[in-house]
Amino acid sequence: MRAAVVRDGAVLMNRYVMGGAEVYDLPGGGQDHGEEQDAALVRECLEETGARVVPGPLAFCYELMTDHGLRTGEEIGAFHQLNVVRWCTLAPGEEPGVGTAPDGHQEGTAWLPLDRLDAYDVRPVEVARWLAADQRPGWIGTIRFRPAG
């Protein structure tokens, strides 16, 4: 589950710093067994951004297949995940920052301008392209991530 929170022409992203480089991705994560998707999305966003979200309709879906960490590029073994991205809003009075249980290497959040997403290292890049362009509900497809270099 991933959250696409857009406000004033910018999208909320988790911000990671590794070796001085900044990398971004949408907040969200795994769903626990028996946990409803809405509850998982609210929990994951609170853990990563420190803010509660209100899940909305489907934005898009994509399948991720890789054997390297999406943010680190390190070998991790075979990884396969279906990501359901939902439009979300911030709950009243909430403002993102540092979450209660951020991901490894995460150093908070950032609002990235939709019309300049190509200037940032958003992973996977297909997500940034979709957010900057189409924004109709849909299937992005299978993303086979390989680190550069």
Salt bridges, closest charged atoms under 4 A:
GLU22 OE2 - ARG15 NH2 2.89
ASP25 OD2 - ARG2 NH1 3.92
ASP25 OD2 - ARG71 NH1 2.81
ASP32 OD2 - ARG43 NH2 3.64
GLU35 OE2 - ARG43 NE 2.79
ASP38 OD1 - ARG86 NH2 2.80
GLU44 OE2 - ARG43 NH1 3.09
GLU47 OE2 - ARG43 NH1 3.42
GLU63 OE2 - HIS80 NE2 2.54
ASP67 OD1 - HIS68 ND1 2.63
ASP67 OD1 - ARG146 NH1 3.31
GLU95 OE2 - ARG7 NH2 2.82
ASP103 OD2 - ARG71 NH2 3.70
ASP121 OD2 - ARG123 NH2 2.81
ASP134 OD1 - ARG136 NE 2.63
